[in-house]
Every structure is written in C-alpha cells, then in structure tokens.
Amino acid sequence: MPDIADAVPATPERTVTTHLGWAVASAMLCFLPLGIIAVLYALSSNKALAAGDVDRAARKARVAKRWLVVTIVVGLLVDLVLLGAFVLLGAFSS
C-alpha cells in the first residue's frame, strides 16, 4: 500500500524578494514620501515571509516593487523639473 506522502507531488519552495534594500535606497535618494510607502510594503512583505505566508509576502512584494518604480520615476521627474527651473532662472550662467 503506497504511503500518502508519495501521492502528493513535491512542490519547490517559492522564493520571494522583498525589495527592502531598493525601497530604502529609493526613499533616501529619489522621493521620500512615496519611498516611505515602498519601504512599508517591503517591511510588510518581509514580516509575512518570516511568518511563513509566502503568498501574502509575494503580493506585498509586488506592491512594494510597484511603489519602488513610482518613487524612482517621480524622483527623476522632480529632479528634471528643478534642473529646468534652475536653467531658466539662469543659475548656471556666468
């Protein structure tokens, strides 16, 4: 008689990247208000992963990555607008 463990196929354990390091870096270097949201979701993903809830950790990591990208894009846009304003105001002229 086969053992019940033989009937259930083994599934490889999923790995989840929480993006915490990138979220912290984007918060410090790009745009702090949106970066904080990315950090909070990454921390939530890390907490879910530590609790063993891989599905919730993966969902939170996807949201953290989305906020991470938004933070970088908004940060670059703000930097370009500021650079344009400085150029228009003559901050770089001699």
A tleap script that builds the chain and sets N, CA, C and O, in Angstrom:
source leaprc.protein.ff14SB
mol = sequence {
  NMET PRO ASP ILE ALA ASP ALA VAL PRO ALA
  THR PRO GLU ARG THR VAL THR THR HIE LEU
  GLY TRP ALA VAL ALA SER ALA MET LEU CYS
  PHE LEU PRO LEU GLY ILE ILE ALA VAL LEU
  TYR ALA LEU SER SER ASN LYS ALA LEU ALA
  ALA GLY ASP VAL ASP ARG ALA ALA ARG LYS
  ALA ARG VAL ALA LYS ARG TRP LEU VAL VAL
  THR ILE VAL VAL GLY LEU LEU VAL ASP LEU
  VAL LEU LEU GLY ALA PHE VAL LEU LEU GLY
  ALA PHE SER CSER
}
set mol.1.N position { 0.846 -1.166 0.000 }
set mol.1.CA position { 0.000 0.000 0.000 }
set mol.1.C position { 0.898 1.237 0.000 }
set mol.1.O position { 1.791 1.353 0.840 }
set mol.2.N position { 0.663 2.180 -0.955 }
set mol.2.CA position { 1.534 3.355 -1.026 }
set mol.2.C position { 1.253 4.322 0.113 }
set mol.2.O position { 0.130 4.450 0.603 }
set mol.3.N position { 2.298 4.979 0.500 }
set mol.3.CA position { 2.193 5.989 1.558 }
set mol.3.C position { 1.525 7.236 0.982 }
set mol.3.O position { 1.680 7.532 -0.203 }
set mol.4.N position { 0.785 7.965 1.812 }
set mol.4.CA position { 0.082 9.165 1.365 }
set mol.4.C position { 1.059 10.248 0.921 }
set mol.4.O position { 0.727 11.060 0.058 }
set mol.5.N position { 2.237 10.270 1.489 }
set mol.5.CA position { 3.244 11.254 1.103 }
set mol.5.C position { 3.711 11.023 -0.324 }
set mol.5.O position { 4.129 11.968 -0.994 }
set mol.6.N position { 3.650 9.797 -0.799 }
set mol.6.CA position { 4.045 9.511 -2.168 }
set mol.6.C position { 3.030 10.033 -3.178 }
set mol.6.O position { 3.389 10.309 -4.323 }
set mol.7.N position { 1.771 10.174 -2.774 }
set mol.7.CA position { 0.718 10.602 -3.691 }
set mol.7.C position { 0.736 12.113 -3.930 }
set mol.7.O position { 0.243 12.574 -4.960 }
set mol.8.N position { 1.284 12.879 -3.015 }
set mol.8.CA position { 1.318 14.330 -3.152 }
set mol.8.C position { 2.647 14.729 -3.780 }
set mol.8.O position { 3.705 14.474 -3.205 }
set mol.9.N position { 2.603 15.348 -4.946 }
set mol.9.CA position { 3.866 15.736 -5.574 }
set mol.9.C position { 4.543 16.843 -4.781 }
set mol.9.O position { 3.885 17.729 -4.236 }
set mol.10.N position { 5.822 16.779 -4.728 }
set mol.10.CA position { 6.594 17.806 -4.010 }
set mol.10.C position { 6.634 19.074 -4.850 }
set mol.10.O position { 6.878 19.021 -6.056 }
set mol.11.N position { 6.394 20.203 -4.215 }
set mol.11.CA position { 6.470 21.487 -4.916 }
set mol.11.C position { 7.718 22.220 -4.447 }
set mol.11.O position { 8.030 22.229 -3.256 }
set mol.12.N position { 8.419 22.826 -5.373 }
set mol.12.CA position { 9.602 23.578 -4.946 }
set mol.12.C position { 9.177 24.797 -4.133 }
set mol.12.O position { 8.164 25.430 -4.432 }
set mol.13.N position { 9.935 25.112 -3.134 }
set mol.13.CA position { 9.627 26.254 -2.276 }
set mol.13.C position { 9.855 27.540 -3.054 }
set mol.13.O position { 10.899 27.727 -3.678 }
set mol.14.N position { 8.861 28.427 -3.007 }
set mol.14.CA position { 8.965 29.698 -3.711 }
set mol.14.C position { 9.858 30.642 -2.931 }
set mol.14.O position { 9.836 30.673 -1.700 }
set mol.15.N position { 10.636 31.403 -3.663 }
set mol.15.CA position { 11.441 32.438 -3.027 }
set mol.15.C position { 10.809 33.791 -3.341 }
set mol.15.O position { 10.333 34.023 -4.452 }
set mol.16.N position { 10.810 34.656 -2.374 }
set mol.16.CA position { 10.211 35.979 -2.524 }
set mol.16.C position { 11.280 37.024 -2.238 }
set mol.16.O position { 11.943 36.986 -1.202 }
set mol.17.N position { 11.435 37.952 -3.168 }
set mol.17.CA position { 12.328 39.082 -2.958 }
set mol.17.C position { 11.491 40.236 -2.428 }
set mol.17.O position { 10.550 40.677 -3.087 }
set mol.18.N position { 11.826 40.722 -1.250 }
set mol.18.CA position { 11.010 41.749 -0.619 }
set mol.18.C position { 11.330 43.153 -1.119 }
set mol.18.O position { 10.537 44.064 -0.880 }
set mol.19.N position { 12.440 43.369 -1.794 }
set mol.19.CA position { 12.849 44.668 -2.353 }
set mol.19.C position { 13.071 45.718 -1.264 }
set mol.19.O position { 12.951 46.914 -1.531 }
set mol.20.N position { 13.389 45.295 -0.058 }
set mol.20.CA position { 13.543 46.241 1.044 }
set mol.20.C position { 14.734 47.171 0.841 }
set mol.20.O position { 14.628 48.375 1.075 }
set mol.21.N position { 15.849 46.629 0.416 }
set mol.21.CA position { 17.040 47.457 0.207 }
set mol.21.C position { 16.824 48.512 -0.861 }
set mol.21.O position { 17.195 49.671 -0.675 }
set mol.22.N position { 16.227 48.122 -1.978 }
set mol.22.CA position { 15.944 49.070 -3.046 }
set mol.22.C position { 14.922 50.108 -2.609 }
set mol.22.O position { 15.013 51.274 -2.993 }
set mol.23.N position { 13.945 49.685 -1.804 }
set mol.23.CA position { 12.933 50.627 -1.322 }
set mol.23.C position { 13.565 51.691 -0.418 }
set mol.23.O position { 13.239 52.873 -0.520 }
set mol.24.N position { 14.458 51.267 0.453 }
set mol.24.CA position { 15.133 52.219 1.337 }
set mol.24.C position { 16.013 53.162 0.513 }
set mol.24.O position { 16.034 54.368 0.759 }
set mol.25.N position { 16.733 52.617 -0.454 }
set mol.25.CA position { 17.607 53.453 -1.287 }
set mol.25.C position { 16.801 54.460 -2.098 }
set mol.25.O position { 17.196 55.619 -2.217 }
set mol.26.N position { 15.671 54.022 -2.658 }
set mol.26.CA position { 14.862 54.961 -3.448 }
set mol.26.C position { 14.219 56.016 -2.561 }
set mol.26.O position { 14.036 57.157 -2.985 }
set mol.27.N position { 13.875 55.643 -1.334 }
set mol.27.CA position { 13.299 56.625 -0.409 }
set mol.27.C position { 14.335 57.692 -0.062 }
set mol.27.O position { 14.005 58.875 0.015 }
set mol.28.N position { 15.574 57.282 0.145 }
set mol.28.CA position { 16.610 58.241 0.520 }
set mol.28.C position { 17.095 59.070 -0.664 }
set mol.28.O position { 17.412 60.248 -0.502 }
set mol.29.N position { 17.158 58.469 -1.851 }
set mol.29.CA position { 17.788 59.147 -2.975 }
set mol.29.C position { 16.817 59.785 -3.963 }
set mol.29.O position { 17.198 60.711 -4.680 }
set mol.30.N position { 15.583 59.317 -4.016 }
set mol.30.CA position { 14.684 59.804 -5.070 }
set mol.30.C position { 13.580 60.714 -4.540 }
set mol.30.O position { 13.634 61.929 -4.732 }
set mol.31.N position { 12.585 60.141 -3.880 }
set mol.31.CA position { 11.442 60.942 -3.455 }
set mol.31.C position { 10.902 60.328 -2.177 }
set mol.31.O position { 10.249 59.285 -2.207 }
set mol.32.N position { 11.175 60.972 -1.060 }
set mol.32.CA position { 10.901 60.410 0.261 }
set mol.32.C position { 9.444 60.033 0.515 }
set mol.32.O position { 9.207 58.933 1.014 }
set mol.33.N position { 8.455 60.866 0.209 }
set mol.33.CA position { 7.078 60.496 0.569 }
set mol.33.C position { 6.617 59.178 -0.058 }
set mol.33.O position { 6.029 58.344 0.630 }
set mol.34.N position { 6.873 58.982 -1.332 }
set mol.34.CA position { 6.484 57.728 -1.976 }
set mol.34.C position { 7.420 56.593 -1.587 }
set mol.34.O position { 7.005 55.436 -1.543 }
set mol.35.N position { 8.664 56.909 -1.308 }
set mol.35.CA position { 9.619 55.891 -0.890 }
set mol.35.C position { 9.242 55.267 0.436 }
set mol.35.O position { 9.496 54.085 0.666 }
set mol.36.N position { 8.636 56.056 1.309 }
set mol.36.CA position { 8.204 55.519 2.598 }
set mol.36.C position { 7.120 54.464 2.391 }
set mol.36.O position { 7.097 53.450 3.090 }
set mol.37.N position { 6.228 54.698 1.436 }
set mol.37.CA position { 5.192 53.705 1.141 }
set mol.37.C position { 5.829 52.413 0.640 }
set mol.37.O position { 5.416 51.322 1.035 }
set mol.38.N position { 6.826 52.530 -0.223 }
set mol.38.CA position { 7.526 51.343 -0.728 }
set mol.38.C position { 8.218 50.593 0.404 }
set mol.38.O position { 8.199 49.363 0.438 }
set mol.39.N position { 8.824 51.323 1.323 }
set mol.39.CA position { 9.504 50.696 2.463 }
set mol.39.C position { 8.496 49.972 3.352 }
set mol.39.O position { 8.758 48.861 3.812 }
set mol.40.N position { 7.348 50.598 3.595 }
set mol.40.CA position { 6.341 49.961 4.447 }
set mol.40.C position { 5.813 48.671 3.832 }
set mol.40.O position { 5.624 47.684 4.542 }
set mol.41.N position { 5.573 48.664 2.527 }
set mol.41.CA position { 5.124 47.433 1.875 }
set mol.41.C position { 6.228 46.374 1.868 }
set mol.41.O position { 5.943 45.188 2.032 }
set mol.42.N position { 7.471 46.786 1.683 }
set mol.42.CA position { 8.575 45.825 1.713 }
set mol.42.C position { 8.734 45.224 3.106 }
set mol.42.O position { 8.997 44.030 3.247 }
set mol.43.N position { 8.575 46.055 4.134 }
set mol.43.CA position { 8.632 45.533 5.506 }
set mol.43.C position { 7.478 44.582 5.779 }
set mol.43.O position { 7.653 43.565 6.450 }
set mol.44.N position { 6.304 44.908 5.264 }
set mol.44.CA position { 5.149 44.033 5.418 }
set mol.44.C position { 5.383 42.698 4.712 }
set mol.44.O position { 5.006 41.645 5.226 }
set mol.45.N position { 5.999 42.746 3.550 }
set mol.45.CA position { 6.344 41.520 2.826 }
set mol.45.C position { 7.359 40.695 3.603 }
set mol.45.O position { 7.260 39.470 3.672 }
set mol.46.N position { 8.329 41.376 4.183 }
set mol.46.CA position { 9.347 40.688 4.984 }
set mol.46.C position { 8.721 40.025 6.206 }
set mol.46.O position { 9.087 38.907 6.570 }
set mol.47.N position { 7.777 40.720 6.835 }
set mol.47.CA position { 7.091 40.175 8.013 }
set mol.47.C position { 6.240 38.963 7.635 }
set mol.47.O position { 6.218 37.973 8.366 }
set mol.48.N position { 5.541 39.030 6.505 }
set mol.48.CA position { 4.736 37.894 6.051 }
set mol.48.C position { 5.616 36.707 5.694 }
set mol.48.O position { 5.246 35.559 5.943 }
set mol.49.N position { 6.763 36.973 5.118 }
set mol.49.CA position { 7.697 35.898 4.768 }
set mol.49.C position { 8.237 35.233 6.021 }
set mol.49.O position { 8.399 34.013 6.063 }
set mol.50.N position { 8.514 36.033 7.042 }
set mol.50.CA position { 9.003 35.470 8.309 }
set mol.50.C position { 7.929 34.629 8.987 }
set mol.50.O position { 8.242 33.669 9.692 }
set mol.51.N position { 6.651 34.989 8.775 }
set mol.51.CA position { 5.556 34.227 9.362 }
set mol.51.C position { 5.238 32.973 8.550 }
set mol.51.O position { 4.442 32.140 8.985 }
set mol.52.N position { 5.844 32.834 7.388 }
set mol.52.CA position { 5.635 31.654 6.566 }
set mol.52.C position { 4.514 31.795 5.554 }
set mol.52.O position { 4.187 30.824 4.871 }
set mol.53.N position { 3.923 32.956 5.437 }
set mol.53.CA position { 2.837 33.203 4.488 }
set mol.53.C position { 3.446 33.692 3.174 }
set mol.53.O position { 3.564 34.896 2.944 }
set mol.54.N position { 3.828 32.755 2.327 }
set mol.54.CA position { 4.569 33.076 1.112 }
set mol.54.C position { 3.683 33.813 0.109 }
set mol.54.O position { 4.157 34.723 -0.571 }
set mol.55.N position { 2.414 33.440 0.004 }
set mol.55.CA position { 1.523 34.101 -0.955 }
set mol.55.C position { 1.314 35.575 -0.599 }
set mol.55.O position { 1.386 36.443 -1.469 }
set mol.56.N position { 1.058 35.851 0.662 }
set mol.56.CA position { 0.873 37.241 1.083 }
set mol.56.C position { 2.175 38.013 0.934 }
set mol.56.O position { 2.159 39.186 0.558 }
set mol.57.N position { 3.295 37.375 1.221 }
set mol.57.CA position { 4.598 38.029 1.063 }
set mol.57.C position { 4.851 38.377 -0.401 }
set mol.57.O position { 5.383 39.445 -0.703 }
set mol.58.N position { 4.474 37.486 -1.304 }
set mol.58.CA position { 4.663 37.754 -2.730 }
set mol.58.C position { 3.768 38.898 -3.192 }
set mol.58.O position { 4.201 39.733 -3.987 }
set mol.59.N position { 2.527 38.951 -2.709 }
set mol.59.CA position { 1.628 40.050 -3.075 }
set mol.59.C position { 2.169 41.388 -2.573 }
set mol.59.O position { 2.194 42.375 -3.309 }
set mol.60.N position { 2.597 41.406 -1.322 }
set mol.60.CA position { 3.135 42.647 -0.749 }
set mol.60.C position { 4.423 43.060 -1.460 }
set mol.60.O position { 4.673 44.252 -1.639 }
set mol.61.N position { 5.238 42.092 -1.864 }
set mol.61.CA position { 6.480 42.400 -2.580 }
set mol.61.C position { 6.183 43.004 -3.950 }
set mol.61.O position { 6.896 43.903 -4.397 }
set mol.62.N position { 5.135 42.516 -4.622 }
set mol.62.CA position { 4.758 43.102 -5.909 }
set mol.62.C position { 4.303 44.550 -5.738 }
set mol.62.O position { 4.645 45.414 -6.546 }
set mol.63.N position { 3.533 44.811 -4.686 }
set mol.63.CA position { 3.085 46.181 -4.427 }
set mol.63.C position { 4.277 47.068 -4.062 }
set mol.63.O position { 4.352 48.222 -4.485 }
set mol.64.N position { 5.203 46.526 -3.280 }
set mol.64.CA position { 6.408 47.287 -2.915 }
set mol.64.C position { 7.226 47.626 -4.156 }
set mol.64.O position { 7.752 48.732 -4.274 }
set mol.65.N position { 7.331 46.681 -5.076 }
set mol.65.CA position { 8.090 46.932 -6.299 }
set mol.65.C position { 7.403 47.990 -7.152 }
set mol.65.O position { 8.066 48.820 -7.775 }
set mol.66.N position { 6.067 47.960 -7.181 }
set mol.66.CA position { 5.317 48.960 -7.932 }
set mol.66.C position { 5.564 50.357 -7.353 }
set mol.66.O position { 5.807 51.304 -8.101 }
set mol.67.N position { 5.502 50.485 -6.031 }
set mol.67.CA position { 5.762 51.777 -5.393 }
set mol.67.C position { 7.218 52.185 -5.565 }
set mol.67.O position { 7.522 53.375 -5.656 }
set mol.68.N position { 8.111 51.217 -5.608 }
set mol.68.CA position { 9.531 51.490 -5.836 }
set mol.68.C position { 9.737 52.134 -7.196 }
set mol.68.O position { 10.458 53.125 -7.311 }
set mol.69.N position { 9.115 51.584 -8.216 }
set mol.69.CA position { 9.228 52.142 -9.567 }
set mol.69.C position { 8.608 53.530 -9.629 }
set mol.69.O position { 9.180 54.439 -10.231 }
set mol.70.N position { 7.439 53.701 -9.010 }
set mol.70.CA position { 6.782 55.012 -8.980 }
set mol.70.C position { 7.675 56.035 -8.280 }
set mol.70.O position { 7.785 57.176 -8.727 }
set mol.71.N position { 8.311 55.624 -7.188 }
set mol.71.CA position { 9.201 56.523 -6.449 }
set mol.71.C position { 10.363 56.982 -7.312 }
set mol.71.O position { 10.707 58.164 -7.313 }
set mol.72.N position { 10.965 56.066 -8.040 }
set mol.72.CA position { 12.109 56.418 -8.890 }
set mol.72.C position { 11.674 57.333 -10.026 }
set mol.72.O position { 12.356 58.315 -10.322 }
set mol.73.N position { 10.546 57.026 -10.668 }
set mol.73.CA position { 10.080 57.851 -11.789 }
set mol.73.C position { 9.729 59.262 -11.314 }
set mol.73.O position { 10.126 60.247 -11.937 }
set mol.74.N position { 8.987 59.356 -10.212 }
set mol.74.CA position { 8.617 60.683 -9.696 }
set mol.74.C position { 9.869 61.441 -9.252 }
set mol.74.O position { 9.974 62.646 -9.480 }
set mol.75.N position { 10.808 60.754 -8.626 }
set mol.75.CA position { 12.048 61.408 -8.211 }
set mol.75.C position { 12.825 61.963 -9.389 }
set mol.75.O position { 13.353 63.073 -9.320 }
set mol.76.N position { 12.900 61.200 -10.473 }
set mol.76.CA position { 13.599 61.684 -11.660 }
set mol.76.C position { 12.864 62.859 -12.295 }
set mol.76.O position { 13.494 63.813 -12.751 }
set mol.77.N position { 11.534 62.794 -12.327 }
set mol.77.CA position { 10.765 63.906 -12.887 }
set mol.77.C position { 10.936 65.183 -12.063 }
set mol.77.O position { 11.078 66.271 -12.621 }
set mol.78.N position { 10.921 65.050 -10.751 }
set mol.78.CA position { 11.129 66.220 -9.882 }
set mol.78.C position { 12.519 66.801 -10.107 }
set mol.78.O position { 12.680 68.019 -10.179 }
set mol.79.N position { 13.516 65.941 -10.219 }
set mol.79.CA position { 14.875 66.425 -10.470 }
set mol.79.C position { 14.972 67.150 -11.809 }
set mol.79.O position { 15.628 68.187 -11.905 }
set mol.80.N position { 14.321 66.610 -12.845 }
set mol.80.CA position { 14.352 67.271 -14.157 }
set mol.80.C position { 13.632 68.615 -14.130 }
set mol.80.O position { 14.095 69.574 -14.747 }
set mol.81.N position { 12.509 68.696 -13.427 }
set mol.81.CA position { 11.793 69.970 -13.323 }
set mol.81.C position { 12.646 70.998 -12.578 }
set mol.81.O position { 12.724 72.154 -12.992 }
set mol.82.N position { 13.280 70.585 -11.491 }
set mol.82.CA position { 14.144 71.509 -10.756 }
set mol.82.C position { 15.332 71.959 -11.598 }
set mol.82.O position { 15.703 73.133 -11.581 }
set mol.83.N position { 15.920 71.032 -12.327 }
set mol.83.CA position { 17.040 71.384 -13.198 }
set mol.83.C position { 16.592 72.372 -14.263 }
set mol.83.O position { 17.298 73.339 -14.549 }
set mol.84.N position { 15.419 72.137 -14.855 }
set mol.84.CA position { 14.889 73.062 -15.854 }
set mol.84.C position { 14.619 74.433 -15.267 }
set mol.84.O position { 14.891 75.449 -15.907 }
set mol.85.N position { 14.085 74.473 -14.053 }
set mol.85.CA position { 13.823 75.757 -13.399 }
set mol.85.C position { 15.116 76.510 -13.138 }
set mol.85.O position { 15.183 77.723 -13.336 }
set mol.86.N position { 16.130 75.803 -12.700 }
set mol.86.CA position { 17.423 76.455 -12.451 }
set mol.86.C position { 18.025 76.991 -13.740 }
set mol.86.O position { 18.598 78.081 -13.756 }
set mol.87.N position { 17.897 76.228 -14.821 }
set mol.87.CA position { 18.426 76.689 -16.108 }
set mol.87.C position { 17.664 77.925 -16.575 }
set mol.87.O position { 18.271 78.892 -17.036 }
set mol.88.N position { 16.343 77.898 -16.459 }
set mol.88.CA position { 15.533 79.052 -16.885 }
set mol.88.C position { 15.800 80.288 -16.047 }
set mol.88.O position { 15.729 81.409 -16.552 }
set mol.89.N position { 16.105 80.097 -14.778 }
set mol.89.CA position { 16.373 81.240 -13.894 }
set mol.89.C position { 17.810 81.741 -14.022 }
set mol.89.O position { 18.169 82.756 -13.426 }
set mol.90.N position { 18.625 81.036 -14.790 }
set mol.90.CA position { 19.998 81.484 -15.009 }
set mol.90.C position { 20.957 81.126 -13.911 }
set mol.90.O position { 21.958 81.816 -13.716 }
set mol.91.N position { 20.675 80.052 -13.178 }
set mol.91.CA position { 21.533 79.665 -12.065 }
set mol.91.C position { 22.896 79.170 -12.522 }
set mol.91.O position { 23.844 79.164 -11.736 }
set mol.92.N position { 23.010 78.754 -13.782 }
set mol.92.CA position { 24.267 78.197 -14.254 }
set mol.92.C position { 25.004 79.147 -15.184 }
set mol.92.O position { 26.032 78.777 -15.752 }
set mol.93.N position { 24.506 80.350 -15.349 }
set mol.93.CA position { 25.181 81.301 -16.230 }
set mol.93.C position { 26.279 82.048 -15.451 }
set mol.93.O position { 26.197 82.213 -14.234 }
set mol.94.N position { 27.269 82.478 -16.165 }
set mol.94.CA position { 28.403 83.165 -15.534 }
set mol.94.C position { 28.197 84.631 -15.421 }
set mol.94.O position { 29.065 85.339 -14.911 }
savepdb mol mol.pdb
quit
